[in-house]
Amino acid sequence: MKHPHLRVKLGCYATNVTMAIIANLSPLLFLTFRSLYGISYSLLGLLVLTNFCTQLGVDLLFSFFSHKFNIPATVRLTPALAILGLLLYAASPLLFPGNVYLGLLIGTVLFSSASGLAEVLISPLIAALPAKNPEREMSKLHSVYAWGTVAIVLFCTLFLRLAGQASWQILALLLCVIPLCGTLLFAGAEIPAMQTAERTSGAFAMLRSKSLWLCILAIFLGGAAECTMAQWSSGYLEGALGIPKVWGDVFGVAMFGLTLGIGRTLYAKRGGRIESVLYLGAIGATVCYLVASLSPIPLIGLLACAMTGLCTSMMWPGSLIVVADRFPAGGVFIYAIMAAGGDLGASIGPQLVGVVTDALSGSALGETLSSFFAIFPEQIGMKAGLLIGSLFPLFGILVYRRLRKTASASPAQKDS
């Protein structure tokens, strides 16, 4: 290839789309597994929790022991591990005919491990490539994830409607094409060197920095704000606003992914002053959450859900841009600990909304409010849950404001 690093960059893009597959496949197949195998909703929800917990475990492992790994070999292994997980996932009814869920769970652990590896390796890999504007390259990488989400949701929804739910195994096999491309691209590419802490004590030393903890808090709140709406938009549009499920998937998940991709693509083309972008995005996301949860008009609620994607689009990659600027020698450790913070937010945010929704839906207060507003208790619960979700971008305003104030600090001040 004419560009010496193009193969690596394309491999990173394919791996990021693989992450979009891993994040969205199980939620899109919930109703299929429920109808075909009688798997309970609690067990189906456990697949998503397993996904995030596995990624978080890999993030933490790499945070403190990255120096123990062969980084180039691990990069090449990542998409191959995703293929193995997807194959086992698809073969669950054949390998475990008496307990399909066990196969789904094992497959989830395998491809979630690949996603965790991708989180801690792909961003520093892009950062290690020579570029005129590293910030825009980072935003471009994360925009690929967003566009991949849109494509995967639309493709899976269309495939299941045309081929039927019983064809879900074929769908999972077809999706293996993306990580296969990543595997082939990385196999013949020269992986650039990436810095790692020489020993575990070096990682702990970096954790003494207040500036690093501020960045971790920033990505925690950004991950929570983004993933809460991403995971709840479809269910909220269907349950609270009465929009049919197929349109909830298309206009909820896909439209959210579309605006997420637009925001990241715009920054990749014209971006700068990332701290100000994060601050304004948090303000916009807070407004969107409040409008989505409080508006009685379905169309306005739908638009608010979709626009949250635009407002939260730079919260995750933007936090990585900030930490890379403030800790240029942090290497893989910095990206790993940031990924752990983001995954923790992505786990806690949606779970908190679910807890609040369930608690209020079955309470006396929920009954009273549903009578007063003339809507079902479950709708009251979902609106309250999403309202609680607004706390993440709201607190984000304070954190990103602090980042903006310290943006002009000298490198020495930044690391203190």
GURO-867668 format. One record per atom (N, C-alpha, C): y, x, z; residue in one letter. Coordinates in steps of 0.1 Angstrom, whole numbers, padded with zeros to 4 digits, always signed. Layout:
YXZA...
***
This chain:
-0012+0008+0000M+0000+0000+0000M+0012+0009+0000M+0023+0004-0006K+0036+0012-0007K+0042+0014+0006K+0042+0004+0015H+0047+0005+0028H+0036+0010+0037H+0038+0022+0044P+0027+0028+0051P+0022+0020+0063P+0031+0011+0068H+0027+0003+0080H+0024-0012+0077H+0024-0015+0064L+0023-0029+0061L+0010-0035+0065L-0001-0027+0064R-0014-0032+0067R-0015-0035+0082R-0009-0026+0091V-0009-0029+0105V-0001-0042+0108V+0011-0043+0102K+0020-0054+0104K+0013-0067+0100K+0006-0067+0089L-0001-0079+0084L-0013-0083+0094L-0019-0072+0099G-0030-0074+0109G-0025-0081+0122G-0013-0076+0126C-0006-0083+0137C-0003-0097+0135C+0002-0100+0123Y+0005-0114+0119Y-0007-0123+0120Y-0018-0118+0114A-0031-0125+0114A-0036-0128+0128A-0034-0118+0136T-0039-0119+0150T-0030-0129+0158T-0017-0130+0155N-0009-0139+0161N-0012-0154+0157N-0016-0156+0144V-0020-0169+0140V-0034-0172+0147V-0042-0162+0149T-0054-0164+0156T-0052-0169+0170T-0041-0164+0177M-0037-0169+0190M-0033-0183+0189M-0027-0188+0178A-0023-0202+0177A-0035-0210+0176A-0045-0205+0169I-0058-0213+0168I-0064-0215+0181I-0065-0204+0189I-0071-0204+0202I-0064-0214+0212I-0050-0214+0211A-0043-0222+0220A-0044-0237+0217A-0046-0240+0204N-0045-0255+0200N-0059-0261+0197N-0069-0253+0194L-0082-0259+0190L-0088-0269+0200L-0090-0265+0212S-0096-0273+0222S-0088-0286+0224S-0075-0286+0227P-0068-0298+0228P-0069-0308+0216P-0069-0303+0204L-0071-0311+0192L-0085-0317+0191L-0095-0311+0198L-0108-0316+0198L-0113-0324+0210L-0103-0326+0219F-0107-0333+0232F-0114-0347+0229F-0107-0355+0221L-0113-0368+0219L-0126-0368+0211L-0128-0358+0202T-0140-0355+0195T-0152-0352+0205T-0149-0343+0214F-0159-0339+0224F-0162-0351+0233F-0152-0359+0237R-0154-0370+0245R-0163-0380+0239R-0161-0383+0226S-0169-0394+0219S-0183-0389+0215S-0184-0376+0211L-0197-0371+0207L-0206-0367+0218L-0201-0361+0229Y-0209-0355+0239Y-0207-0361+0253Y-0197-0371+0254G-0195-0377+0267G-0189-0368+0278G-0182-0357+0273I-0176-0348+0283I-0164-0354+0290I-0163-0353+0303S-0152-0359+0310S-0139-0353+0308S-0128-0360+0310Y-0115-0354+0308Y-0112-0342+0317Y-0118-0343+0329S-0115-0332+0339S-0122-0319+0334S-0134-0320+0328L-0140-0308+0322L-0134-0304+0310L-0128-0313+0302L-0121-0309+0290L-0108-0302+0294L-0101-0307+0304G-0089-0300+0309G-0093-0286+0314G-0105-0284+0319L-0109-0272+0325L-0110-0261+0314L-0113-0265+0301L-0113-0256+0290L-0100-0249+0288L-0089-0258+0289V-0075-0252+0287V-0072-0243+0299V-0076-0247+0311L-0073-0239+0323L-0080-0226+0322L-0093-0226+0317T-0101-0214+0315T-0094-0205+0305T-0089-0211+0295N-0082-0203+0284N-0071-0195+0291N-0062-0202+0298F-0050-0195+0304F-0054-0185+0315F-0064-0189+0323C-0068-0180+0334C-0075-0167+0329C-0083-0169+0318T-0089-0157+0312T-0078-0148+0306T-0068-0153+0299Q-0057-0145+0294Q-0050-0138+0305Q-0047-0146+0316L-0040-0140+0327L-0048-0128+0333L-0061-0130+0334G-0069-0119+0340G-0069-0107+0331G-0070-0109+0318V-0069-0097+0308V-0055-0091+0309V-0044-0099+0310D-0031-0093+0312D-0030-0084+0324D-0035-0089+0336L-0034-0081+0348L-0043-0069+0347L-0054-0070+0341L-0063-0058+0339L-0056-0047+0332L-0050-0051+0321F-0043-0041+0312F-0030-0036+0319F-0024-0045+0328S-0012-0040+0334S-0014-0028+0342S-0025-0027+0349F-0027-0015+0358F-0037-0005+0353F-0045-0009+0343F-0056+0001+0339F-0055+0003+0324F-0044+0002+0317S-0043+0004+0303S-0046+0018+0299S-0044+0028+0308H-0047+0042+0305H-0062+0044+0304H-0070+0035+0309K-0084+0037+0308K-0090+0032+0295K-0082+0025+0287F-0087+0019+0274F-0084+0028+0262F-0093+0028+0252N-0090+0034+0239N-0082+0023+0232N-0068+0025+0231I-0060+0015+0226I-0062+0011+0211I-0063+0021+0202P-0066+0018+0188P-0079+0010+0186P-0090+0014+0194A-0103+0007+0193A-0102-0007+0198A-0094-0009+0209T-0092-0022+0215T-0085-0031+0205T-0075-0026+0198V-0067-0034+0188V-0077-0039+0177V-0085-0030+0173R-0095-0034+0162R-0105-0044+0167R-0109-0043+0180L-0119-0052+0186L-0113-0066+0187L-0100-0067+0190T-0094-0080+0194T-0097-0092+0184T-0094-0091+0171P-0098-0102+0162P-0113-0104+0161P-0121-0094+0162A-0135-0095+0161A-0141-0103+0172A-0135-0101+0184L-0139-0108+0196L-0136-0123+0195L-0124-0126+0188A-0121-0140+0186A-0131-0147+0176A-0135-0139+0166I-0146-0145+0157I-0158-0148+0165I-0163-0139+0173L-0175-0141+0181L-0173-0153+0190L-0162-0155+0196G-0160-0167+0205G-0160-0180+0197G-0153-0180+0185L-0153-0192+0177L-0167-0195+0171L-0175-0185+0168L-0188-0187+0163L-0197-0194+0174L-0196-0189+0186L-0204-0194+0197L-0199-0208+0200L-0186-0210+0200Y-0180-0223+0202Y-0186-0234+0192Y-0186-0230+0179A-0191-0239+0169A-0206-0241+0170A-0213-0231+0175A-0228-0232+0176A-0233-0238+0189A-0224-0243+0197S-0228-0248+0211S-0238-0259+0210S-0237-0269+0201P-0247-0280+0200P-0261-0274+0196P-0261-0263+0189L-0274-0257+0185L-0280-0248+0195L-0272-0240+0202L-0276-0231+0212L-0279-0237+0225L-0271-0247+0228F-0272-0254+0242F-0273-0269+0240F-0284-0274+0233P-0285-0288+0230P-0284-0297+0242P-0289-0292+0254G-0289-0300+0266G-0276-0299+0274G-0267-0290+0270N-0255-0288+0278N-0245-0281+0269N-0240-0289+0259V-0230-0284+0249V-0218-0278+0256V-0214-0284+0267Y-0202-0279+0274Y-0203-0264+0278Y-0215-0260+0282L-0217-0246+0286L-0213-0237+0275L-0218-0240+0263G-0215-0232+0251G-0200-0232+0248G-0194-0244+0249L-0179-0244+0247L-0172-0235+0257L-0176-0235+0269L-0170-0228+0280L-0171-0213+0277L-0184-0208+0274I-0186-0194+0271I-0178-0190+0259I-0178-0198+0248G-0170-0195+0236G-0155-0194+0240G-0150-0203+0249T-0136-0203+0253T-0133-0190+0260T-0142-0185+0269V-0139-0173+0276V-0138-0161+0266V-0147-0161+0256L-0147-0150+0247L-0134-0150+0238L-0131-0161+0232F-0119-0161+0224F-0106-0160+0232F-0106-0165+0244S-0094-0164+0253S-0092-0149+0257S-0103-0142+0258S-0102-0127+0261S-0095-0120+0249S-0099-0124+0237A-0092-0119+0225A-0077-0122+0225A-0074-0135+0229S-0060-0139+0229S-0052-0131+0240S-0059-0128+0251G-0052-0120+0262G-0050-0106+0257G-0059-0100+0250L-0058-0087+0244L-0046-0087+0234L-0046-0097+0226A-0035-0098+0216A-0021-0098+0222A-0020-0106+0233E-0007-0107+0240E-0002-0093+0245E-0011-0085+0250V-0007-0073+0256V-0006-0061+0246V-0012-0063+0234L-0013-0052+0224L-0004-0054+0212L-0003-0066+0207I+0003-0068+0194I+0018-0066+0195I+0025-0071+0205S+0039-0069+0206S+0043-0054+0207S+0036-0046+0216P+0040-0032+0216P+0036-0025+0204P+0026-0030+0197L+0022-0024+0184L+0033-0026+0174L+0038-0038+0173I+0050-0040+0164I+0062-0031+0168I+0064-0030+0182A+0075-0023+0187A+0073-0008+0183A+0061-0003+0182A+0058+0011+0179A+0060+0015+0164A+0061+0004+0156L+0063+0007+0141L+0078+0010+0139L+0081+0020+0130P+0095+0023+0127P+0102+0011+0120P+0114+0007+0125A+0121-0005+0119A+0136-0003+0121A+0143-0008+0111K+0158-0008+0112K+0163-0016+0123K+0157-0028+0126N+0161-0036+0137N+0149-0041+0144N+0145-0034+0155P+0132-0038+0162P+0133-0052+0168P+0145-0056+0173E+0146-0069+0178E+0142-0080+0168E+0146-0079+0156R+0143-0089+0146R+0128-0088+0142R+0123-0076+0142E+0108-0075+0139E+0100-0083+0150E+0104-0081+0163M+0097-0088+0174M+0099-0103+0172M+0110-0108+0168S+0112-0122+0166S+0104-0127+0155S+0103-0119+0144K+0096-0123+0132K+0081-0125+0136K+0076-0115+0144L+0062-0116+0149L+0059-0129+0156L+0068-0133+0165H+0066-0145+0173H+0069-0158+0165H+0077-0156+0154S+0078-0168+0145S+0066-0171+0138S+0058-0160+0135V+0045-0162+0128V+0036-0171+0137V+0036-0169+0150Y+0028-0177+0159Y+0032-0192+0158Y+0045-0194+0158A+0050-0208+0157A+0047-0215+0144A+0048-0208+0133W+0045-0213+0120W+0030-0215+0119W+0022-0206+0125G+0008-0208+0126G+0004-0220+0133G+0011-0223+0144T+0008-0235+0152T+0010-0248+0143T+0021-0248+0136V+0023-0260+0127V+0012-0261+0117V+0008-0250+0110A-0002-0251+0100A-0016-0255+0106A-0019-0249+0117I-0032-0252+0124I-0033-0267+0128I-0022-0272+0134V-0023-0286+0139V-0024-0295+0127V-0016-0293+0116L-0017-0302+0104L-0030-0300+0098L-0035-0288+0096F-0048-0286+0089F-0059-0293+0097F-0060-0291+0110C-0071-0296+0118C-0070-0311+0119C-0058-0317+0120T-0056-0332+0120T-0061-0338+0107T-0057-0332+0096L-0060-0337+0083L-0075-0335+0080L-0081-0324+0084F-0095-0321+0082F-0104-0332+0090F-0101-0334+0102L-0109-0343+0110L-0107-0358+0105L-0096-0361+0100R-0094-0375+0095R-0102-0377+0082R-0102-0366+0073L-0109-0367+0060L-0124-0365+0062L-0128-0355+0070A-0143-0351+0071A-0150-0358+0082A-0142-0364+0092G-0148-0370+0103G-0150-0361+0115G-0150-0367+0127Q-0151-0359+0139Q-0164-0351+0140Q-0175-0356+0134A-0188-0349+0135A-0188-0336+0127A-0177-0333+0119S-0176-0321+0111S-0168-0310+0119S-0166-0312+0132W-0157-0302+0139W-0163-0288+0139W-0176-0287+0138Q-0182-0273+0138Q-0178-0266+0125Q-0178-0273+0114I-0173-0267+0101I-0159-0263+0102I-0151-0271+0109L-0137-0267+0111L-0135-0254+0119L-0143-0253+0129A-0143-0241+0137A-0147-0228+0129A-0157-0230+0121L-0161-0219+0112L-0151-0215+0102L-0144-0225+0096L-0133-0223+0086L-0122-0215+0092L-0119-0218+0105L-0108-0211+0112L-0111-0196+0114L-0124-0193+0114C-0128-0178+0115C-0122-0170+0104C-0118-0175+0093V-0112-0168+0082V-0100-0160+0087V-0092-0166+0095I-0079-0159+0099I-0082-0146+0108I-0090-0147+0119P-0093-0134+0126P-0101-0125+0117P-0109-0130+0108L-0116-0121+0099L-0107-0112+0091L-0096-0119+0086C-0085-0111+0079C-0079-0100+0088C-0077-0104+0100G-0071-0094+0110G-0081-0083+0112G-0094-0086+0113T-0104-0075+0115T-0104-0065+0103T-0104-0071+0091L-0104-0062+0079L-0091-0054+0078L-0080-0060+0081L-0067-0053+0080L-0067-0041+0090L-0070-0044+0102F-0070-0033+0112F-0081-0022+0110F-0092-0026+0104A-0103-0017+0102A-0099-0005+0093A-0090-0007+0084G-0086+0004+0075G-0072+0009+0077G-0067+0005+0089A-0053+0009+0091A-0052+0020+0102A-0041+0028+0101E-0039+0038+0112E-0030+0031+0123E-0036+0030+0135I-0029+0024+0146I-0020+0034+0152I-0007+0032+0153P+0003+0041+0159P+0000+0043+0174P+0004+0054+0179A+0003+0057+0193A+0012+0047+0201A+0007+0043+0213M+0015+0034+0222M+0014+0040+0236M+0025+0040+0243Q+0026+0046+0256Q+0018+0038+0266Q+0011+0045+0275T+0005+0038+0287T+0008+0046+0299T+0008+0040+0311A+0010+0047+0323A-0001+0057+0325A+0002+0069+0329E-0008+0080+0330E-0019+0076+0341E-0015+0069+0351R-0024+0064+0362R-0019+0051+0368R-0027+0045+0376T-0024+0032+0382T-0011+0033+0390T-0009+0044+0397S+0003+0046+0405S+0016+0045+0397S+0015+0050+0385G+0027+0049+0376G+0031+0035+0373G+0021+0026+0372A+0024+0012+0370A+0030+0006+0382A+0025+0009+0394F+0030+0004+0406F+0045+0009+0408F+0048+0021+0404A+0061+0026+0405A+0071+0018+0397A+0067+0014+0386M+0076+0006+0377M+0079-0008+0384M+0069-0013+0391L+0071-0026+0398L+0081-0026+0409L+0086-0014+0413R+0097-0013+0423R+0110-0017+0418R+0112-0018+0405S+0124-0021+0398S+0128-0036+0399S+0140-0039+0405K+0144-0053+0406K+0147-0059+0392K+0151-0050+0383S+0154-0054+0369S+0141-0059+0362S+0130-0052+0365L+0117-0056+0359L+0113-0070+0364L+0114-0072+0377W+0111-0085+0383W+0120-0097+0378W+0132-0093+0375L+0141-0103+0369L+0136-0107+0355L+0131-0097+0347C+0126-0100+0334C+0113-0108+0335C+0104-0104+0345I+0092-0112+0346I+0095-0126+0350I+0105-0129+0359L+0109-0142+0362L+0114-0150+0349L+0121-0142+0341A+0127-0148+0329A+0115-0153+0319A+0105-0145+0318I+0094-0149+0309I+0085-0160+0315I+0084-0160+0329F+0077-0170+0336F+0083-0184+0333F+0096-0184+0335L+0103-0197+0333L+0103-0201+0318L+0105-0191+0309G+0104-0194+0295G+0091-0199+0290G+0080-0192+0295G+0066-0197+0292G+0064-0211+0297G+0069-0214+0309A+0067-0227+0315A+0075-0238+0307A+0087-0235+0304A+0095-0244+0296A+0090-0247+0282A+0085-0236+0276E+0079-0238+0262E+0066-0245+0262E+0057-0240+0270C+0043-0246+0270C+0042-0259+0276C+0050-0263+0286T+0049-0276+0292T+0052-0287+0281T+0063-0285+0273M+0066-0294+0263M+0056-0294+0251M+0051-0282+0248A+0042-0280+0237A+0029-0288+0240A+0024-0287+0253Q+0012-0293+0256Q+0013-0308+0259Q+0025-0312+0264W+0026-0326+0268W+0033-0335+0258W+0039-0329+0248S+0047-0337+0238S+0039-0348+0231S+0027-0345+0227S+0018-0355+0220S+0014-0366+0229S+0009-0362+0241G+0005-0372+0251G+0017-0381+0256G+0028-0374+0258Y+0040-0381+0262Y+0045-0391+0252Y+0045-0387+0239L+0050-0396+0229L+0040-0408+0228L+0027-0406+0230E+0017-0417+0229E+0017-0425+0241E+0017-0419+0253G+0015-0427+0265G+0028-0433+0271G+0039-0426+0270A+0051-0430+0276A+0060-0438+0266A+0060-0434+0253L+0069-0440+0243L+0061-0449+0234L+0048-0450+0235G+0040-0459+0226G+0039-0455+0212G+0040-0442+0209I+0038-0438+0195I+0023-0435+0193I+0017-0440+0182P+0003-0437+0179P-0001-0422+0180P-0014-0420+0184K-0018-0406+0186K-0016-0397+0174K-0020-0401+0162V-0019-0393+0150V-0005-0388+0148V+0004-0398+0150W+0019-0394+0149W+0024-0386+0161W+0017-0388+0172G+0021-0380+0184G+0017-0365+0181G+0005-0363+0175D+0001-0350+0171D+0010-0343+0161D+0013-0351+0150V+0021-0346+0139V+0036-0344+0144V+0042-0354+0150F+0056-0353+0153F+0058-0347+0167F+0048-0346+0175G+0049-0340+0188G+0046-0325+0187G+0033-0321+0185V+0029-0307+0185V+0035-0300+0173V+0033-0306+0161A+0037-0300+0148A+0053-0298+0147A+0060-0309+0151M+0075-0308+0150M+0080-0298+0160M+0074-0298+0172F+0078-0288+0182F+0076-0274+0177F+0064-0272+0171G+0061-0259+0165G+0070-0255+0153G+0074-0266+0146L+0083-0263+0134L+0097-0258+0139L+0103-0265+0149T+0116-0261+0154T+0114-0247+0162T+0103-0245+0168L+0101-0232+0174L+0101-0221+0164L+0094-0224+0153G+0094-0214+0142G+0108-0212+0135G+0116-0223+0134I+0129-0222+0128I+0138-0213+0137I+0137-0215+0150G+0145-0207+0160G+0142-0192+0159G+0129-0189+0159R+0125-0175+0158R+0128-0169+0145R+0127-0176+0134T+0130-0171+0121T+0145-0168+0119T+0153-0177+0124L+0168-0176+0124L+0172-0163+0131L+0166-0161+0143Y+0169-0149+0150Y+0164-0136+0143Y+0153-0137+0137A+0148-0126+0129A+0157-0122+0118A+0164-0132+0112K+0173-0129+0101K+0187-0126+0105K+0192-0132+0116R+0206-0131+0119R+0208-0127+0134R+0197-0124+0141G+0198-0124+0156G+0206-0112+0161G+0210-0114+0174G+0217-0104+0182G+0221-0110+0195G+0226-0102+0204R+0231-0106+0217R+0220-0116+0224R+0209-0110+0226I+0197-0119+0230I+0199-0125+0243I+0206-0119+0253E+0209-0125+0266E+0217-0138+0265E+0226-0138+0256S+0234-0150+0254S+0226-0161+0247S+0217-0157+0238V+0208-0167+0231V+0199-0173+0242V+0194-0165+0251L+0185-0170+0261L+0193-0180+0270L+0205-0177+0274Y+0213-0185+0283Y+0216-0198+0277Y+0220-0198+0264L+0224-0211+0257L+0211-0219+0254L+0200-0212+0252G+0187-0219+0249G+0183-0226+0262G+0184-0220+0274A+0180-0227+0286A+0189-0239+0289A+0202-0239+0286I+0210-0250+0287I+0206-0262+0278I+0203-0258+0265G+0199-0268+0255G+0185-0274+0259G+0176-0266+0264A+0163-0270+0268A+0163-0280+0280A+0172-0277+0289T+0174-0286+0301T+0179-0300+0296T+0188-0300+0287V+0193-0312+0282V+0182-0320+0274V+0175-0313+0266C+0164-0319+0259C+0153-0325+0268C+0149-0318+0278Y+0140-0323+0288Y+0145-0336+0294Y+0158-0336+0298L+0164-0348+0305L+0164-0360+0296L+0168-0357+0283V+0169-0368+0273V+0155-0374+0270V+0146-0365+0268A+0132-0369+0265A+0126-0378+0276A+0128-0374+0289S+0122-0381+0300S+0130-0393+0304S+0143-0394+0301L+0151-0406+0306L+0154-0416+0295L+0154-0412+0282S+0158-0421+0272S+0147-0432+0270S+0152-0445+0269P+0143-0456+0267P+0140-0458+0252P+0147-0450+0243I+0145-0452+0229I+0135-0442+0223I+0124-0446+0218P+0113-0437+0213P+0118-0426+0203P+0127-0430+0194L+0131-0421+0184L+0139-0409+0190L+0148-0413+0200I+0156-0403+0206I+0147-0394+0215I+0137-0400+0221G+0128-0392+0229G+0120-0382+0220G+0116-0387+0209L+0108-0379+0199L+0117-0367+0195L+0129-0369+0191L+0138-0359+0186L+0141-0349+0198L+0142-0354+0210A+0144-0344+0221A+0132-0335+0223A+0120-0341+0222C+0108-0333+0223C+0108-0322+0213C+0111-0326+0200A+0111-0317+0189A+0121-0306+0191A+0134-0309+0195M+0144-0300+0196M+0142-0290+0208M+0134-0294+0217T+0130-0284+0228T+0124-0272+0222T+0117-0273+0211G+0111-0261+0205G+0122-0252+0200G+0132-0257+0194L+0143-0248+0190L+0150-0241+0202L+0152-0249+0213C+0159-0243+0224C+0151-0233+0232C+0138-0235+0232T+0129-0225+0239T+0124-0214+0231T+0127-0214+0218S+0121-0206+0208S+0121-0191+0211S+0133-0186+0217M+0134-0172+0220M+0131-0168+0234M+0128-0178+0243M+0126-0175+0257M+0115-0165+0259M+0103-0166+0252W+0092-0157+0254W+0095-0144+0247W+0097-0144+0233P+0100-0131+0226P+0113-0125+0231P+0123-0133+0234G+0136-0128+0239G+0135-0120+0252G+0126-0125+0261S+0124-0118+0273S+0117-0104+0271S+0109-0104+0260L+0102-0091+0257L+0112-0081+0251L+0122-0087+0243I+0132-0078+0237I+0141-0072+0248I+0144-0080+0258V+0153-0076+0269V+0145-0065+0277V+0133-0067+0280V+0125-0057+0288V+0123-0044+0281V+0121-0045+0267A+0119-0033+0259A+0131-0025+0259A+0143-0032+0259D+0156-0025+0259D+0158-0018+0272D+0155-0024+0283R+0158-0019+0296R+0147-0009+0301R+0135-0010+0296F+0124-0001+0299F+0118+0005+0287F+0125+0014+0279P+0120+0019+0267P+0108+0027+0268P+0105+0033+0280A+0093+0041+0282A+0082+0033+0289A+0083+0020+0290G+0074+0012+0297G+0060+0011+0290G+0060+0011+0277G+0048+0011+0269G+0040-0002+0271G+0027+0000+0270V+0017-0012+0271V+0018-0019+0285V+0021-0011+0295F+0022-0017+0309F+0032-0028+0309F+0044-0025+0304I+0055-0035+0304I+0051-0048+0297I+0045-0046+0285Y+0042-0058+0278Y+0030-0066+0285Y+0021-0059+0291A+0010-0065+0298A+0015-0073+0310A+0024-0067+0318I+0028-0074+0330I+0037-0086+0326I+0045-0084+0315M+0053-0096+0310M+0044-0107+0305M+0033-0103+0298A+0024-0114+0293A+0018-0121+0305A+0015-0114+0316A+0009-0120+0328A+0019-0130+0333A+0032-0126+0334G+0042-0136+0339G+0044-0148+0330G+0043-0146+0317G+0044-0157+0307G+0033-0166+0308G+0021-0161+0309D+0008-0169+0310D+0008-0177+0323D+0013-0171+0334L+0014-0178+0347L+0023-0190+0346L+0034-0188+0339G+0043-0200+0337G+0037-0210+0328G+0030-0205+0318A+0023-0215+0308A+0012-0222+0315A+0007-0217+0326S-0004-0224+0333S+0002-0234+0343S+0012-0229+0351I+0017-0237+0362I+0025-0249+0357I+0033-0246+0346G+0042-0257+0341G+0035-0270+0337G+0026-0269+0328P+0018-0281+0324P+0010-0287+0335P+0004-0279+0344Q-0004-0284+0355Q+0005-0292+0365Q+0017-0287+0367L+0026-0294+0376L+0030-0307+0371L+0033-0308+0358V+0036-0321+0352V+0024-0331+0353V+0012-0326+0351G+0000-0334+0353G-0002-0339+0367G+0001-0330+0377V-0001-0334+0391V+0009-0345+0395V+0022-0343+0390V+0032-0353+0393V+0029-0366+0386V+0025-0366+0374T+0022-0378+0366T+0011-0386+0373T+0000-0379+0377D-0011-0386+0384D-0007-0392+0398D+0001-0384+0405A+0005-0388+0419A+0014-0400+0418A+0023-0400+0409L+0033-0412+0409L+0026-0424+0402L+0018-0422+0392S+0011-0433+0385S+0003-0442+0395S-0003-0435+0405G-0012-0443+0414G-0006-0446+0427G+0007-0444+0428S+0014-0446+0441S+0021-0460+0442S+0024-0463+0454A+0032-0476+0456A+0046-0474+0450A+0052-0462+0451L+0065-0460+0445L+0064-0462+0430L+0053-0457+0424G+0052-0459+0409G+0051-0474+0406G+0044-0481+0414E+0043-0496+0411E+0056-0502+0412E+0064-0499+0422T+0077-0504+0424T+0087-0501+0413T+0086-0488+0409L+0095-0484+0397L+0091-0490+0384L+0078-0492+0382S+0073-0498+0370S+0077-0513+0369S+0078-0520+0380S+0082-0534+0381S+0097-0534+0378S+0105-0525+0384F+0119-0525+0382F+0123-0522+0368F+0116-0512+0361F+0120-0508+0348F+0112-0516+0337F+0102-0524+0342A+0094-0532+0333A+0086-0524+0323A+0080-0513+0328I+0071-0505+0320I+0058-0502+0329I+0048-0497+0323F+0035-0494+0330F+0037-0483+0340F+0029-0483+0351P+0030-0472+0361P+0027-0458+0355P+0017-0457+0345E+0014-0445+0338E+0026-0439+0331E+0034-0449+0325Q+0046-0444+0318Q+0057-0439+0327Q+0058-0445+0339I+0067-0440+0349I+0063-0426+0354I+0049-0425+0356G+0044-0412+0360G+0047-0401+0350G+0045-0404+0337M+0047-0394+0327M+0062-0390+0325M+0070-0400+0327K+0085-0397+0326K+0089-0388+0338K+0084-0391+0350A+0087-0383+0362A+0081-0369+0360A+0069-0368+0355G+0063-0355+0352G+0072-0346+0343G+0076-0352+0332L+0084-0345+0323L+0098-0341+0329L+0103-0350+0337L+0116-0348+0344L+0114-0335+0353L+0103-0334+0360I+0100-0323+0369I+0100-0310+0360I+0095-0312+0348G+0094-0300+0338G+0108-0295+0335G+0118-0303+0336S+0132-0298+0333S+0136-0287+0343S+0130-0286+0355L+0133-0276+0365L+0132-0262+0359L+0122-0260+0350F+0120-0246+0345F+0131-0241+0337F+0136-0248+0327P+0148-0243+0320P+0160-0244+0328P+0161-0253+0338L+0173-0254+0347L+0174-0241+0355L+0163-0237+0361F+0163-0224+0368F+0165-0212+0359F+0160-0214+0346G+0162-0204+0336G+0177-0201+0333G+0185-0211+0334I+0200-0209+0332I+0205-0199+0342I+0201-0199+0354L+0206-0190+0364L+0200-0176+0361L+0187-0175+0358V+0181-0162+0355V+0187-0155+0343V+0189-0163+0332Y+0194-0157+0319Y+0209-0154+0321Y+0216-0161+0329R+0230-0158+0332R+0231-0145+0338R+0221-0142+0348R+0221-0129+0354R+0218-0118+0344R+0208-0120+0335L+0205-0111+0325L+0217-0108+0316L+0225-0118+0313R+0237-0117+0304R+0247-0108+0311R+0249-0110+0324K+0259-0102+0332K+0255-0088+0332K+0242-0084+0333T+0238-0071+0334T+0235-0064+0320T+0238-0072+0309A+0234-0067+0296A+0241-0054+0292A+0253-0052+0297S+0261-0041+0293S+0260-0029+0303S+0250-0030+0312A+0248-0019+0322A+0242-0007+0315A+0244+0004+0321S+0239+0017+0315S+0224+0017+0317S+0216+0025+0310P+0202+0026+0312P+0198+0029+0326P+0206+0038+0332A+0202+0041+0346A+0204+0029+0355A+0214+0021+0353Q+0217+0009+0361Q+0206-0001+0358Q+0202-0002+0346K+0192-0012+0342K+0179-0010+0349K+0175+0002+0351D+0161+0005+0357D+0162+0005+0372D+0173+0003+0378S+0174+0004+0393S+0171-0009+0399S
***
